Amino acid sequence: MRIGITGATGFIGRHLLTAARNAGNDVIGYSRRPAPRAGFVEMRAWQPVREADFSGLDGLIHLAGENLLGLWTKKKRDSIYRSRVDDTRALIARLRELPQPPRVLVSAGGSSYYGDAGEGELTEAAAPGSGFISEVARAWEEAAMKGSDFMRVVTMRTGVVLGADGGAVPALRLLFKLALGGRLGNGRQWMPWVHVTDLARLFLFAVENEALRGPVNGAAPGCVRNSDFTRSVAAAVNRPAIFPAPAFLLRLLPGGMGDIFLHSQRLVPEAAQAAGFAWLFPEISTATKDVFDPA
């Protein structure tokens, strides 16, 4: 297959490239700076989206979007919304113009769709939550699903992505090795997570599996509370976790950023399980050992 990847040079995109090539696919990358890169058969310009070249693709995986890490100032919030919702709307409009669009679009999304859901288990049928980041996630999905009248569309509701070479892990590893790590708030909030290797495999699985349509919870089946996640990371780096971050301080972060640390989301990856996907890292202990203590 010829698979396109937007956001191809980012953390998840790099792992997805490896997985796609190992499966025998040709990969076309989309980037703001489309210089030739090893592993891609071609690099194409992502911006402006309405002029981008999406011809010749069997499938497209849409990862592009502003990084959520950083203080959520008004400018940051605007960029988060625009890069996810507005660019996805433009992407669907562009794909609709093609005489032969990709057969499938798999669009990234977030578990933030569910907001703060407390103790309830969340399958893909659960209702959306409220608040800025939940509203972004919902609008992002709705924008992608506008393409479902001319191609198969899957929206991936991803939890915290664990990988040794990107995301939040490098900063967490440093904090915990300095014995500065600890739970967030009271630590009882449910924290969906997924190993980046499994997430890359799940994206490809969604491209290949005709049974998958609509939302898919992109998380491991072993969802844990934040306190359990903290203990698992501390064990992997062999350091104590003694410095909790009080909830009231996290709520002071600009723009509501504290929501991503304090919201409770007990994800159940029902759609992926029903389709027969098998995780390599279904439990947090094996995932954190692999990611935080790769030796």
Secondary structure, DSSP 8 states (H G I E B T S, - for coil): -EEEEETTTSHHHHHHHHHHHHTT-EEEEEESS----TT-SEEEE-SSGGG---TT-SEEEE-----S-S---HHHHHHHHIIIIIHHHHHHHHHHTSSS--SEEEEEEEGGGG-S-TTSEE-TTS----SHHHHHHHHHHHHHHTTTTTSEEEEEEE-EEEBTTBTTHHHHHHHHHTT----BTTS-SEE-EEEHHHHHHHHHHHHH-TT--EEEEES-S--EEHHHHHHHHHHHHT------B-HHHHTTSGGGTTHHHH---EE--HHHHHTT---S--SHHHHHHHHH---
